[in-house]
Amino acid sequence: MEDEIEKAEFHYKLGNLYYFTKTTLLSFHHLSIAKSIYQAYADYKTQSLNCTVLLALNYIDDGRLLRAETMLKGCAERLIKVGDNHLLAAVYYDLGFLKIQEDKHEEALVYFNLSFETNDLKRNAPIMYMQCIYESARSTYKIGEVDKAIKWVQLGFEFSQKTNNINFALKFSVLNICYTAPLEGIEQVKDFINRLEEREAFVDIEALAEDVAKVYSSLNNYKYSTYFLEKAIKSSKLTGKEVL
């Protein structure tokens, strides 16, 4: 048994690594092996659920949103029964992220609120806490509630400064300018995006630069819109994203 669990942990770690580098095919392969091993042992239900969650996230990257949603909701039901609020909060966040891909931002915000309510993210999962704030800001802005979006941005920026998280501080700074003074702050936005590129935060830039491009497009400033859209495309290529 010990050898089998070590094998499962090896494949899980590889699957996790490949997910975060957007190497979807390899991630799916290793996570499927890990899950099949964990499922054979009653004491490893949580690990099996973790595999399912990451498999669902790969399906989101691949655009198979209905299948991913079914898997994540199934995980949520099981986690509620066992009382694992830490992982449940993560699953609620993932469901919110999925809804963003469908441009259903009101539904996304419902899941983000559930994530905040389910676990003390600020204390127990500070990175998830900032990510939840970040996506809440983006979705709130996209449904037209700009003042509320700015409050989310300010909250996230203050926490990113407090925890010395440079990437999040840069991302919140970009959103702040776009939501308050996009034309006056264009050079700052360029600088912040360039600094994210220097830090090789290409996954972050891919979505953020596309949002920025839409802001300038809405202002009929197509020169800047094109500039940031090209940044998003470049970052998308650099993530090395694959499909299943």
VENZINOR-V983535 format. One record per residue. N is the residue number from 1. RES is the residue in three letters. PSI is psi in whole degrees, 0 to 359 (none if undefined). OMEGA is omega in whole degrees, -180 to 180 (NA if undefined). BURIAL is # if it has 24 or more other C-alpha atoms within 12 Angstrom, else .. Layout:
n = {N:N}
res = {RES:RES}
psi = {PSI:PSI}
omega = {OMEGA:OMEGA}
burial = {BURIAL:BURIAL}
This chain:
n = {1:2:3:4:5:6:7:8:9:10:11:12:13:14:15:16:17:18:19:20:21:22:23:24:25:26:27:28:29:30:31:32:33:34:35:36:37:38:39:40:41:42:43:44:45:46:47:48:49:50:51:52:53:54:55:56:57:58:59:60:61:62:63:64:65:66:67:68:69:70:71:72:73:74:75:76:77:78:79:80:81:82:83:84:85:86:87:88:89:90:91:92:93:94:95:96:97:98:99:100:101:102:103:104:105:106:107:108:109:110:111:112:113:114:115:116:117:118:119:120:121:122:123:124:125:126:127:128:129:130:131:132:133:134:135:136:137:138:139:140:141:142:143:144:145:146:147:148:149:150:151:152:153:154:155:156:157:158:159:160:161:162:163:164:165:166:167:168:169:170:171:172:173:174:175:176:177:178:179:180:181:182:183:184:185:186:187:188:189:190:191:192:193:194:195:196:197:198:199:200:201:202:203:204:205:206:207:208:209:210:211:212:213:214:215:216:217:218:219:220:221:222:223:224:225:226:227:228:229:230:231:232:233:234:235:236:237:238:239:240:241:242:243:244}
res = {MET:GLU:ASP:GLU:ILE:GLU:LYS:ALA:GLU:PHE:HIS:TYR:LYS:LEU:GLY:ASN:LEU:TYR:TYR:PHE:THR:LYS:THR:THR:LEU:LEU:SER:PHE:HIS:HIS:LEU:SER:ILE:ALA:LYS:SER:ILE:TYR:GLN:ALA:TYR:ALA:ASP:TYR:LYS:THR:GLN:SER:LEU:ASN:CYS:THR:VAL:LEU:LEU:ALA:LEU:ASN:TYR:ILE:ASP:ASP:GLY:ARG:LEU:LEU:ARG:ALA:GLU:THR:MET:LEU:LYS:GLY:CYS:ALA:GLU:ARG:LEU:ILE:LYS:VAL:GLY:ASP:ASN:HIS:LEU:LEU:ALA:ALA:VAL:TYR:TYR:ASP:LEU:GLY:PHE:LEU:LYS:ILE:GLN:GLU:ASP:LYS:HIS:GLU:GLU:ALA:LEU:VAL:TYR:PHE:ASN:LEU:SER:PHE:GLU:THR:ASN:ASP:LEU:LYS:ARG:ASN:ALA:PRO:ILE:MET:TYR:MET:GLN:CYS:ILE:TYR:GLU:SER:ALA:ARG:SER:THR:TYR:LYS:ILE:GLY:GLU:VAL:ASP:LYS:ALA:ILE:LYS:TRP:VAL:GLN:LEU:GLY:PHE:GLU:PHE:SER:GLN:LYS:THR:ASN:ASN:ILE:ASN:PHE:ALA:LEU:LYS:PHE:SER:VAL:LEU:ASN:ILE:CYS:TYR:THR:ALA:PRO:LEU:GLU:GLY:ILE:GLU:GLN:VAL:LYS:ASP:PHE:ILE:ASN:ARG:LEU:GLU:GLU:ARG:GLU:ALA:PHE:VAL:ASP:ILE:GLU:ALA:LEU:ALA:GLU:ASP:VAL:ALA:LYS:VAL:TYR:SER:SER:LEU:ASN:ASN:TYR:LYS:TYR:SER:THR:TYR:PHE:LEU:GLU:LYS:ALA:ILE:LYS:SER:SER:LYS:LEU:THR:GLY:LYS:GLU:VAL:LEU}
psi = {318:317:321:318:320:322:317:317:322:312:326:315:321:318:321:314:312:330:313:344:10:28:76:316:314:322:312:318:309:323:325:320:313:315:318:328:312:324:339:353:122:332:1:35:321:317:322:320:320:319:317:318:313:325:318:321:325:321:324:313:329:357:8:71:323:316:318:318:318:316:316:321:323:319:318:317:317:322:325:319:322:352:29:85:332:307:327:319:321:320:320:320:315:322:322:318:320:316:330:321:335:3:32:77:330:318:323:317:327:315:322:320:321:321:315:319:334:327:152:80:321:322:318:336:72:326:315:323:313:321:322:319:316:311:328:319:313:314:321:319:320:344:10:5:74:316:318:322:319:323:319:316:315:319:314:319:317:319:323:325:317:323:4:42:100:317:315:322:319:318:317:326:320:312:320:315:316:327:345:314:66:322:318:332:17:318:325:319:315:315:316:320:319:322:325:323:317:329:4:37:58:325:319:317:325:311:320:313:327:319:315:318:320:325:313:330:320:340:9:26:82:339:309:325:315:320:312:331:322:324:318:317:316:316:323:319:323:343:343:32:135:171:155:none}
omega = {-177:179:-180:180:176:177:179:180:178:-179:178:-180:177:179:178:179:-178:176:-176:173:177:175:-165:-176:179:178:-179:-179:-176:179:178:177:-179:-178:-178:178:-179:-178:-178:-176:-175:-178:-176:180:180:179:177:177:177:177:180:179:-179:175:178:179:174:177:176:179:-178:179:179:-168:-180:179:179:-179:178:180:-178:178:176:177:-180:180:-180:-179:176:-179:-177:176:179:-175:-180:180:179:178:179:180:177:176:-179:177:176:178:178:-179:175:179:178:-176:176:-169:175:178:178:-178:176:-180:178:177:177:179:178:-175:-173:-175:177:-174:-177:-179:-171:-177:-173:179:177:177:179:179:180:176:-178:-179:176:178:-178:-178:179:177:-175:173:172:-179:-171:-179:179:178:180:178:176:-179:-180:178:-179:-180:180:-179:179:176:-179:-178:177:177:-171:-177:179:178:178:-179:178:178:177:-180:-178:179:-179:-177:-175:-176:-173:-178:180:-173:-174:-178:176:178:178:-179:-179:177:178:179:175:176:179:179:178:179:-171:177:178:-177:-176:-179:-176:-178:176:175:-180:178:-180:177:-178:175:179:178:-179:177:-170:176:180:178:179:179:-177:175:177:175:-180:-180:179:-179:178:179:-176:177:179:-175:177:176:-179:NA}
burial = {.:.:.:.:#:.:.:#:#:.:#:#:#:#:#:#:.:#:#:#:#:#:#:#:#:#:#:#:#:#:#:#:#:#:#:#:#:#:.:.:.:.:.:.:.:#:#:#:#:#:#:#:#:#:#:#:#:#:#:#:#:#:.:.:#:.:.:#:#:.:#:#:#:.:#:#:.:#:#:.:.:.:.:.:#:#:#:#:#:#:#:#:#:#:#:#:#:#:#:#:#:.:.:.:#:#:#:#:#:#:#:#:#:#:#:#:.:#:#:.:#:#:.:.:.:#:#:#:#:#:#:#:#:#:#:#:#:#:#:#:#:#:.:.:.:.:.:.:#:#:#:#:#:#:#:#:#:.:#:#:.:.:.:.:.:#:#:#:#:#:#:#:#:#:#:#:#:#:#:.:.:#:#:.:.:#:.:.:#:#:.:#:#:#:#:#:#:.:.:.:#:#:#:#:#:#:#:#:#:#:#:#:#:#:#:#:.:.:.:.:.:.:.:#:#:.:#:#:#:#:#:#:#:#:#:#:.:.:#:.:#:#:.:.}
